[in-house]
């Protein structure tokens, strides 16, 4: 099977595999993941890694398949590698595209889309803001109000250039929660600002 076919296996397919077949499948995906991960690290699109790479690291990295003791662990590793390999930021091209889209969205949110040499053009600071956004994605309303998150984050960064990542994240969360509650009180749950 090709890697693409392996990525599209269903839960039933996994359950019907023998442990040996599943081990081989996980080993193939691990190898592909390792190669992509190494390319991402070498390219240094983001110093701390792309969103997909950081998620892979948080989940335990790339343990040798022989250390996985049973089918349950193999299925869990399969799911982690599939998620990584299907993520747009698991490739160098995808990570670079994500970085530029993030830069454009933050500049637009701050009303600086035509400006050069803004705080959003600094790659080191952009990486910090990307980390903040990764943390904010845990919020239930993040996807519905993405545009508002970007505007709020951009404005908060511009107004508080010397604040820490944790302080900026807290300010953004507080502002979004306040905005959302105000909107909910006025209009009920309201989704016309969807992006």
PyMOL commands that set and color helices and strands:
alter all, ss='L'
color gray80, all
select helices_A, chain A and resi 3-7+11-16+19-43+51-58+65-67+71-86+88-90+92-109+119-121+123-136+146-159+165-187
alter helices_A, ss='H'
color red, helices_A
deselect
rebuild
show_as cartoon
